[in-house]
Amino acid sequence: MTHFSFKKWTSLTLFFAFITASISGIVLCIMPPGRIAYWLNWKFMGLTKEGWETLYLPFAILILVLGTLHLLAYNWKLFVSYFKGRADRKPSMEFFAALLFFALIFVSAITDLPPASWLMAGMHSTKESWVSEETRPPFPMAEILSIRDISQRTGVPLDRAMQKIRAKGLEVKKPEQSIAFIARDNRVSAREIYLLITDGEP
């Protein structure tokens, strides 16, 4: 009978968790801002903004837990040896180099200096590239408003707004429903519902 190796299992699980967390983390950095993602019902590889956030979090925690286990249970002695040189047992050059590199990145992050500032600027620029007059909601939190609210804001009679939505074969239960819920139930975007009510007027 083959012996099950928890060390191999830990290493392989860490590998798969790292790949998943890395991909989902990159997607979180480049996806549209929340207001745009919710308004457009943005998806990537079938997952919404919430889907990618939900995917990232458990695997990030898994990396933290299994990474700690992998270090303490299987590699602690080897890891400790990295702190000292082989001959004089003094702190190694690699230790000081790693500490310096860590300090530089840490300071750049908390002081908003390069290279951390470059990364943040690039992420912000990528996110804002999704924003345009076509994709921007007509007013803040538009996706959470009900059909009744939108009717009042736009001047479109409530009965007419309900009729327009149902005429397209979309299911809507009551005018108090938010267009986000209607869009989700009908697999369309809140923007499409809004443009349907307003005859394409943003």
SULNOR-V354723 format. One record per residue. N is the residue number from 1. RES is the residue in three letters. PHI is phi in whole degrees, -180 to 180 (none if undefined). D_LAST is the distance of its C-alpha to the last C-alpha in Angstrom with 1 decimal. Layout:
# SULNOR-V354723
{{N/RES/PHI/D_LAST} {N/RES/PHI/D_LAST}}
This chain:
# SULNOR-V354723
{{1/MET/none/67.4} {2/THR/-71/64.8} {3/HIS/-79/64.2} {4/PHE/-80/60.7} {5/SER/-100/59.8} {6/PHE/-70/57.4} {7/LYS/-66/57.3} {8/LYS/-64/56.0} {9/TRP/-61/53.6} {10/THR/-63/52.3} {11/SER/-65/51.9} {12/LEU/-67/50.1} {13/THR/-65/47.8} {14/LEU/-60/47.0} {15/PHE/-62/46.2} {16/PHE/-66/43.8} {17/ALA/-66/42.1} {18/PHE/-63/41.9} {19/ILE/-62/40.2} {20/THR/-66/37.7} {21/ALA/-66/37.0} {22/SER/-66/36.7} {23/ILE/-64/34.2} {24/SER/-67/32.0} {25/GLY/-65/32.4} {26/ILE/-64/31.2} {27/VAL/-61/28.1} {28/LEU/-62/27.4} {29/CYS/-77/27.7} {30/ILE/-110/25.3} {31/MET/-73/22.6} {32/PRO/-62/19.1} {33/PRO/-58/19.0} {34/GLY/-53/18.8} {35/ARG/-63/15.3} {36/ILE/-79/14.1} {37/ALA/-60/16.8} {38/TYR/-70/16.1} {39/TRP/-67/12.3} {40/LEU/-93/13.2} {41/ASN/54/16.6} {42/TRP/-62/18.2} {43/LYS/-139/21.7} {44/PHE/-140/24.7} {45/MET/56/27.8} {46/GLY/84/26.6} {47/LEU/-110/26.2} {48/THR/-83/23.3} {49/LYS/-56/23.2} {50/GLU/-64/25.5} {51/GLY/-63/27.6} {52/TRP/-70/28.4} {53/GLU/-65/29.2} {54/THR/-67/31.5} {55/LEU/-69/33.1} {56/TYR/-70/33.8} {57/LEU/-59/35.4} {58/PRO/-64/38.3} {59/PHE/-75/39.4} {60/ALA/-65/39.3} {61/ILE/-67/41.5} {62/LEU/-62/43.7} {63/ILE/-62/44.2} {64/LEU/-62/45.3} {65/VAL/-70/47.7} {66/LEU/-71/49.2} {67/GLY/-64/49.3} {68/THR/-65/51.4} {69/LEU/-62/53.6} {70/HIS/-62/54.1} {71/LEU/-72/55.1} {72/LEU/-73/57.4} {73/ALA/-86/59.0} {74/TYR/-119/59.4} {75/ASN/-133/59.1} {76/TRP/-64/60.1} {77/LYS/-62/63.5} {78/LEU/-65/62.1} {79/PHE/-64/59.2} {80/VAL/-61/61.6} {81/SER/-65/63.8} {82/TYR/-69/61.0} {83/PHE/-76/61.4} {84/LYS/-125/65.0} {85/GLY/-73/66.8} {86/ARG/-74/69.4} {87/ALA/-89/72.4} {88/ASP/-94/72.4} {89/ARG/62/69.9} {90/LYS/-83/68.0} {91/PRO/-52/64.2} {92/SER/-78/63.3} {93/MET/-63/61.5} {94/GLU/-63/58.7} {95/PHE/-62/58.3} {96/PHE/-68/57.9} {97/ALA/-65/55.6} {98/ALA/-66/53.3} {99/LEU/-65/53.4} {100/LEU/-65/52.6} {101/PHE/-62/49.7} {102/PHE/-60/48.3} {103/ALA/-63/48.8} {104/LEU/-62/47.0} {105/ILE/-67/43.9} {106/PHE/-62/44.1} {107/VAL/-65/44.4} {108/SER/-63/41.6} {109/ALA/-73/39.3} {110/ILE/-83/40.2} {111/THR/-109/40.3} {112/ASP/57/37.2} {113/LEU/-114/39.3} {114/PRO/-60/39.4} {115/PRO/-87/39.4} {116/ALA/-62/37.3} {117/SER/-64/35.0} {118/TRP/-64/34.4} {119/LEU/-63/33.4} {120/MET/-66/31.0} {121/ALA/-65/29.5} {122/GLY/-65/29.1} {123/MET/-64/27.5} {124/HIS/-62/25.0} {125/SER/-63/24.2} {126/THR/-65/23.7} {127/LYS/-64/21.4} {128/GLU/-72/19.3} {129/SER/-67/19.1} {130/TRP/-77/16.7} {131/VAL/-88/14.1} {132/SER/-150/11.8} {133/GLU/-62/8.6} {134/GLU/-76/7.8} {135/THR/-97/9.4} {136/ARG/-74/8.9} {137/PRO/-62/8.0} {138/PRO/-66/6.2} {139/PHE/-157/9.9} {140/PRO/-58/13.2} {141/MET/59/14.5} {142/ALA/-61/11.5} {143/GLU/-69/13.2} {144/ILE/-92/16.4} {145/LEU/-75/15.2} {146/SER/-85/16.6} {147/ILE/-61/15.3} {148/ARG/-62/17.2} {149/ASP/-61/15.6} {150/ILE/-66/12.0} {151/SER/-60/13.7} {152/GLN/-67/15.2} {153/ARG/-72/12.3} {154/THR/-97/10.2} {155/GLY/83/13.4} {156/VAL/-79/13.3} {157/PRO/-55/17.0} {158/LEU/-58/17.8} {159/ASP/-60/20.1} {160/ARG/-66/17.5} {161/ALA/-62/15.0} {162/MET/-64/18.1} {163/GLN/-65/19.2} {164/LYS/-62/16.1} {165/ILE/-66/16.4} {166/ARG/-70/20.1} {167/ALA/-66/20.1} {168/LYS/-90/18.8} {169/GLY/80/21.8} {170/LEU/-91/20.2} {171/GLU/-88/22.4} {172/VAL/-141/21.4} {173/LYS/-87/24.3} {174/LYS/-154/23.1} {175/PRO/-68/20.2} {176/GLU/-81/21.2} {177/GLN/-69/20.3} {178/SER/-74/17.6} {179/ILE/-69/14.9} {180/ALA/-65/16.5} {181/PHE/-69/19.8} {182/ILE/-63/18.5} {183/ALA/-63/16.9} {184/ARG/-63/20.2} {185/ASP/-66/22.4} {186/ASN/-106/20.8} {187/ARG/56/20.5} {188/VAL/-130/16.8} {189/SER/-97/14.0} {190/ALA/-62/12.2} {191/ARG/-61/8.9} {192/GLU/-63/10.3} {193/ILE/-64/11.3} {194/TYR/-62/8.1} {195/LEU/-66/6.6} {196/LEU/-66/10.2} {197/ILE/-68/10.3} {198/THR/-96/7.6} {199/ASP/58/8.8} {200/GLY/84/6.3} {201/GLU/-84/3.8} {202/PRO/-69/0.0}}
